[in-house]
Amino acid sequence: MRRDQRAPDALRPVHIERSYIKNVAGSALVVFGDTKVICTASFDERVPPWMRGRGRGWVTAEYGMLPGSSKERIPRDSFHKGRAQEISRLIGRSLRSVTDLEAMGECMVTVDCDVIQADGGTRTAAITGAYVALYEALDRCVRVGNITDLPLRSHCAAISVGWVDGAAM
């Protein structure tokens, strides 16, 4: 048994609240145990300049930990450095792997993942929440006529797995 009395193969309690932020096309609050991440998805009718004229869309992501999200304050200027940039790229690649970019046409969705409380598994919570926010944003785009069909080929979620004292957890 773990410290929190979970079995080695048990997930932390998972809670996802959709439409958490009203000012964006899609959003979710994701809670994995004591880890909390807010994910928002913003729609833009344009693609980045380097993609113009290709007839396909783009999905990108940004990840960051808010200053009070962990025991030690995370400086705001560290947002695009090192680990945060690596996780941003991982989230973007994960979302693009399940999105039909050609079916989107020339538009873009940017997903922002902000860790508000960190207790392990922040990148997996961010990937899961990012997909929920992306789904909501694209579904809304279909309903309002920005795109004709939902351009998702599959679903996307993530969990953390590791070894502790020789046992898979």
Contacts in CASP RR format, 6 or more apart in sequence:
PFRMAT RR
TARGET T0000
AUTHOR 0000-0000-0000
METHOD contacts of the structure
MODEL  1
MRRDQRAPDALRPVHIERSYIKNVAGSALVVFGDTKVICTASFDERVPPW
MRGRGRGWVTAEYGMLPGSSKERIPRDSFHKGRAQEISRLIGRSLRSVTD
LEAMGECMVTVDCDVIQADGGTRTAAITGAYVALYEALDRCVRVGNITDL
PLRSHCAAISVGWVDGAAM
1 7 0 8 1.000
2 8 0 8 1.000
2 10 0 8 1.000
2 169 0 8 1.000
4 12 0 8 1.000
6 12 0 8 1.000
8 167 0 8 1.000
8 168 0 8 1.000
8 169 0 8 1.000
9 168 0 8 1.000
11 32 0 8 1.000
11 159 0 8 1.000
12 32 0 8 1.000
12 33 0 8 1.000
12 34 0 8 1.000
12 35 0 8 1.000
13 31 0 8 1.000
13 32 0 8 1.000
13 33 0 8 1.000
14 30 0 8 1.000
14 31 0 8 1.000
14 32 0 8 1.000
14 33 0 8 1.000
15 29 0 8 1.000
15 30 0 8 1.000
15 31 0 8 1.000
16 28 0 8 1.000
16 29 0 8 1.000
16 30 0 8 1.000
16 31 0 8 1.000
16 128 0 8 1.000
16 129 0 8 1.000
16 132 0 8 1.000
17 28 0 8 1.000
17 29 0 8 1.000
17 31 0 8 1.000
18 27 0 8 1.000
18 28 0 8 1.000
18 132 0 8 1.000
18 136 0 8 1.000
19 26 0 8 1.000
19 27 0 8 1.000
19 28 0 8 1.000
19 136 0 8 1.000
20 27 0 8 1.000
20 28 0 8 1.000
20 29 0 8 1.000
20 38 0 8 1.000
21 27 0 8 1.000
21 38 0 8 1.000
21 40 0 8 1.000
24 40 0 8 1.000
24 41 0 8 1.000
24 42 0 8 1.000
24 133 0 8 1.000
24 137 0 8 1.000
25 41 0 8 1.000
25 42 0 8 1.000
25 43 0 8 1.000
25 109 0 8 1.000
25 136 0 8 1.000
25 137 0 8 1.000
25 140 0 8 1.000
25 141 0 8 1.000
26 40 0 8 1.000
26 41 0 8 1.000
26 133 0 8 1.000
26 134 0 8 1.000
26 136 0 8 1.000
26 137 0 8 1.000
26 140 0 8 1.000
27 38 0 8 1.000
27 39 0 8 1.000
27 40 0 8 1.000
27 41 0 8 1.000
27 133 0 8 1.000
27 136 0 8 1.000
28 38 0 8 1.000
28 39 0 8 1.000
28 129 0 8 1.000
28 132 0 8 1.000
28 133 0 8 1.000
28 136 0 8 1.000
29 36 0 8 1.000
29 37 0 8 1.000
29 38 0 8 1.000
29 39 0 8 1.000
30 36 0 8 1.000
30 37 0 8 1.000
30 38 0 8 1.000
30 39 0 8 1.000
30 125 0 8 1.000
30 126 0 8 1.000
30 128 0 8 1.000
30 129 0 8 1.000
30 132 0 8 1.000
31 125 0 8 1.000
32 120 0 8 1.000
32 121 0 8 1.000
32 124 0 8 1.000
32 125 0 8 1.000
32 128 0 8 1.000
33 119 0 8 1.000
34 117 0 8 1.000
34 119 0 8 1.000
35 115 0 8 1.000
35 117 0 8 1.000
35 118 0 8 1.000
35 119 0 8 1.000
35 120 0 8 1.000
35 121 0 8 1.000
35 122 0 8 1.000
35 125 0 8 1.000
36 115 0 8 1.000
36 116 0 8 1.000
36 117 0 8 1.000
36 125 0 8 1.000
37 113 0 8 1.000
37 114 0 8 1.000
37 115 0 8 1.000
37 116 0 8 1.000
37 122 0 8 1.000
37 125 0 8 1.000
37 126 0 8 1.000
37 129 0 8 1.000
38 113 0 8 1.000
38 114 0 8 1.000
38 116 0 8 1.000
39 111 0 8 1.000
39 112 0 8 1.000
39 113 0 8 1.000
39 114 0 8 1.000
39 126 0 8 1.000
39 129 0 8 1.000
39 130 0 8 1.000
39 132 0 8 1.000
39 133 0 8 1.000
40 111 0 8 1.000
40 112 0 8 1.000
40 133 0 8 1.000
41 109 0 8 1.000
41 110 0 8 1.000
41 111 0 8 1.000
41 112 0 8 1.000
41 130 0 8 1.000
41 133 0 8 1.000
41 134 0 8 1.000
41 136 0 8 1.000
41 137 0 8 1.000
42 109 0 8 1.000
42 110 0 8 1.000
42 111 0 8 1.000
42 112 0 8 1.000
42 137 0 8 1.000
43 107 0 8 1.000
43 108 0 8 1.000
43 109 0 8 1.000
43 137 0 8 1.000
43 140 0 8 1.000
43 141 0 8 1.000
43 146 0 8 1.000
44 107 0 8 1.000
44 108 0 8 1.000
44 109 0 8 1.000
44 110 0 8 1.000
45 106 0 8 1.000
45 107 0 8 1.000
45 146 0 8 1.000
46 52 0 8 1.000
46 106 0 8 1.000
46 107 0 8 1.000
46 108 0 8 1.000
47 54 0 8 1.000
47 56 0 8 1.000
47 57 0 8 1.000
47 58 0 8 1.000
47 106 0 8 1.000
47 107 0 8 1.000
47 108 0 8 1.000
48 58 0 8 1.000
48 108 0 8 1.000
51 57 0 8 1.000
51 58 0 8 1.000
51 106 0 8 1.000
51 108 0 8 1.000
52 106 0 8 1.000
53 106 0 8 1.000
54 106 0 8 1.000
55 102 0 8 1.000
55 105 0 8 1.000
55 106 0 8 1.000
56 101 0 8 1.000
56 102 0 8 1.000
56 104 0 8 1.000
56 105 0 8 1.000
56 106 0 8 1.000
57 101 0 8 1.000
57 102 0 8 1.000
57 104 0 8 1.000
57 105 0 8 1.000
57 106 0 8 1.000
57 107 0 8 1.000
57 108 0 8 1.000
58 96 0 8 1.000
58 101 0 8 1.000
58 104 0 8 1.000
58 108 0 8 1.000
58 109 0 8 1.000
59 92 0 8 1.000
59 95 0 8 1.000
59 96 0 8 1.000
59 99 0 8 1.000
59 101 0 8 1.000
59 108 0 8 1.000
59 109 0 8 1.000
59 110 0 8 1.000
59 111 0 8 1.000
59 134 0 8 1.000
60 92 0 8 1.000
60 108 0 8 1.000
60 109 0 8 1.000
60 110 0 8 1.000
60 111 0 8 1.000
61 88 0 8 1.000
61 89 0 8 1.000
61 91 0 8 1.000
61 92 0 8 1.000
61 95 0 8 1.000
61 110 0 8 1.000
61 111 0 8 1.000
61 112 0 8 1.000
61 113 0 8 1.000
61 130 0 8 1.000
62 79 0 8 1.000
62 88 0 8 1.000
62 110 0 8 1.000
62 111 0 8 1.000
62 112 0 8 1.000
62 113 0 8 1.000
63 84 0 8 1.000
63 87 0 8 1.000
63 88 0 8 1.000
63 91 0 8 1.000
63 113 0 8 1.000
63 114 0 8 1.000
63 115 0 8 1.000
63 123 0 8 1.000
63 126 0 8 1.000
64 74 0 8 1.000
64 79 0 8 1.000
64 84 0 8 1.000
64 87 0 8 1.000
64 88 0 8 1.000
64 113 0 8 1.000
64 114 0 8 1.000
64 115 0 8 1.000
65 74 0 8 1.000
65 84 0 8 1.000
65 114 0 8 1.000
65 115 0 8 1.000
65 118 0 8 1.000
65 122 0 8 1.000
66 74 0 8 1.000
66 114 0 8 1.000
66 115 0 8 1.000
66 116 0 8 1.000
67 73 0 8 1.000
67 74 0 8 1.000
67 75 0 8 1.000
67 76 0 8 1.000
68 74 0 8 1.000
69 115 0 8 1.000
69 116 0 8 1.000
69 117 0 8 1.000
69 118 0 8 1.000
70 118 0 8 1.000
78 84 0 8 1.000
80 88 0 8 1.000
87 122 0 8 1.000
87 123 0 8 1.000
87 126 0 8 1.000
90 123 0 8 1.000
90 127 0 8 1.000
91 111 0 8 1.000
91 113 0 8 1.000
91 123 0 8 1.000
91 126 0 8 1.000
91 127 0 8 1.000
91 130 0 8 1.000
92 111 0 8 1.000
92 130 0 8 1.000
94 127 0 8 1.000
94 130 0 8 1.000
94 131 0 8 1.000
94 156 0 8 1.000
94 158 0 8 1.000
95 111 0 8 1.000
95 130 0 8 1.000
95 131 0 8 1.000
95 134 0 8 1.000
95 156 0 8 1.000
97 156 0 8 1.000
98 131 0 8 1.000
98 152 0 8 1.000
98 153 0 8 1.000
98 154 0 8 1.000
98 155 0 8 1.000
98 156 0 8 1.000
99 134 0 8 1.000
99 138 0 8 1.000
99 151 0 8 1.000
99 152 0 8 1.000
99 153 0 8 1.000
100 151 0 8 1.000
100 152 0 8 1.000
100 153 0 8 1.000
101 151 0 8 1.000
103 147 0 8 1.000
103 149 0 8 1.000
103 151 0 8 1.000
104 138 0 8 1.000
104 147 0 8 1.000
104 151 0 8 1.000
105 147 0 8 1.000
107 141 0 8 1.000
107 146 0 8 1.000
107 147 0 8 1.000
109 134 0 8 1.000
109 137 0 8 1.000
109 138 0 8 1.000
111 130 0 8 1.000
111 133 0 8 1.000
111 134 0 8 1.000
111 137 0 8 1.000
113 126 0 8 1.000
113 129 0 8 1.000
113 130 0 8 1.000
115 122 0 8 1.000
115 125 0 8 1.000
115 126 0 8 1.000
120 160 0 8 1.000
121 160 0 8 1.000
123 158 0 8 1.000
124 158 0 8 1.000
124 159 0 8 1.000
124 160 0 8 1.000
127 156 0 8 1.000
127 157 0 8 1.000
127 158 0 8 1.000
128 156 0 8 1.000
128 157 0 8 1.000
128 158 0 8 1.000
130 156 0 8 1.000
131 155 0 8 1.000
131 156 0 8 1.000
131 157 0 8 1.000
134 152 0 8 1.000
135 152 0 8 1.000
138 147 0 8 1.000
138 150 0 8 1.000
138 151 0 8 1.000
138 152 0 8 1.000
139 150 0 8 1.000
141 147 0 8 1.000
142 148 0 8 1.000
142 149 0 8 1.000
142 150 0 8 1.000
161 168 0 8 1.000
161 169 0 8 1.000
162 168 0 8 1.000
162 169 0 8 1.000
163 169 0 8 1.000
END
